[in-house]
Structure formats: C-alpha cells, structure tokens
Amino acid sequence: MMERFTQKTKDGYAIAPELQTQAIMRLGRWEDTVEQLEHEQAEIAAQLESLRAAGKEKSVRFRESFARKLTVSTMLDTLRRSDAK
C-alpha cells in the first residue's frame, strides 16, 4: 500500500515540513505519468487512423491498439477525476 505524505484537513490537505521534498517528487512523477499517457493516447489515435485509412479495422494490430486506447483513456479519466476534486 502507498504511504501517504499528506493529511486530509477540512480545507484540503497538509504536508509535514519534513515530507515536502518526498511529496513534491511523487507529485512530479504523477505529472510525468499523466503527460506520458496523454502522449501515448495521441500516438494510438494516429495509429488507429492510419489503420482505418488502410482498411485494417479488423486486424489484430487495430484491435490491440483499440484495447490499449481504452485502457489509457480509462487511466486518464481516473486521474483527471481525482484532480477535479
């Protein structure tokens, strides 16, 4: 289980001063992950468009790419919902 660096408060969250560096590093890694997923989503969309243009919607590659697109979209949706709270 992930160790929490923050404590929930009535106004949001608080971080103990001695954990700020670790919390910032973790936040940076999460932001990197979101950026990587967004980049991957764009790449997958381009691949799918290319395969559609070639009439290969029923190919294994298309289906695998489409499944990956759904997985990445779900991950991004989950991360964005947590960001909106």
C-alpha positions as CSV (number, residue, x, y, z in Angstrom):
1,M,0.0,0.0,0.0
2,M,1.2,3.5,-0.8
3,E,2.5,5.6,2.1
4,R,0.6,8.9,2.3
5,F,2.6,12.1,2.6
6,T,-0.5,14.3,3.0
7,Q,-3.1,14.6,5.7
8,K,-6.7,15.5,4.9
9,T,-7.9,18.6,6.6
10,K,-11.3,20.4,6.4
11,D,-9.7,22.9,4.0
12,G,-7.9,20.4,1.8
13,Y,-4.5,18.8,2.6
14,A,-1.5,19.4,4.7
15,I,2.1,18.1,4.4
16,A,4.5,17.9,7.3
17,P,7.6,20.0,6.5
18,E,9.9,17.0,6.7
19,L,7.9,15.2,3.9
20,Q,7.6,18.1,1.5
21,T,10.6,17.0,-0.7
22,Q,9.3,13.5,-1.0
23,A,5.7,14.7,-1.7
24,I,7.0,17.1,-4.4
25,M,9.0,14.2,-6.0
26,R,5.9,12.0,-6.0
27,L,3.7,14.7,-7.5
28,G,6.3,15.3,-10.2
29,R,6.3,11.6,-11.1
30,W,2.5,11.5,-11.2
31,E,2.5,14.6,-13.5
32,D,5.1,12.8,-15.7
33,T,2.8,9.8,-15.8
34,V,-0.1,11.8,-17.0
35,E,2.0,13.5,-19.7
36,Q,3.2,10.1,-20.9
37,L,-0.3,8.7,-21.0
38,E,-1.5,11.8,-22.9
39,H,1.3,11.4,-25.4
40,E,0.6,7.7,-25.8
41,Q,-3.1,8.4,-26.3
42,A,-2.3,10.7,-29.2
43,E,0.1,8.2,-30.8
44,I,-2.5,5.4,-30.5
45,A,-5.1,7.7,-32.1
46,A,-2.8,8.4,-35.0
47,Q,-2.1,4.6,-35.4
48,L,-5.8,3.8,-35.4
49,E,-6.5,6.5,-38.0
50,S,-3.7,5.1,-40.2
51,L,-5.1,1.6,-39.9
52,R,-8.6,2.8,-40.7
53,A,-7.4,4.6,-43.8
54,A,-5.8,1.3,-44.9
55,G,-9.0,-0.6,-44.3
56,K,-7.5,-2.7,-41.5
57,E,-10.2,-2.2,-38.8
58,K,-10.4,-6.0,-38.3
59,S,-6.7,-6.6,-38.0
60,V,-5.1,-7.9,-34.7
61,R,-3.0,-4.7,-34.6
62,F,-6.1,-2.5,-34.8
63,R,-7.9,-4.4,-32.1
64,E,-4.9,-4.4,-29.8
65,S,-4.3,-0.7,-30.4
66,F,-8.0,0.0,-29.7
67,A,-7.9,-2.0,-26.5
68,R,-4.8,0.0,-25.4
69,K,-6.6,3.2,-26.3
70,L,-9.5,2.2,-24.0
71,T,-7.1,1.3,-21.2
72,V,-5.2,4.6,-21.5
73,S,-8.4,6.6,-21.7
74,T,-9.7,4.9,-18.5
75,M,-6.5,5.6,-16.7
76,L,-6.5,9.3,-17.7
77,D,-10.2,9.6,-16.8
78,T,-9.5,8.2,-13.3
79,L,-6.5,10.6,-12.8
80,R,-8.5,13.6,-14.1
81,R,-11.4,12.8,-11.8
82,S,-9.1,12.8,-8.8
83,D,-7.6,16.1,-10.0
84,A,-11.0,17.7,-10.2
85,K,-12.0,17.2,-6.6
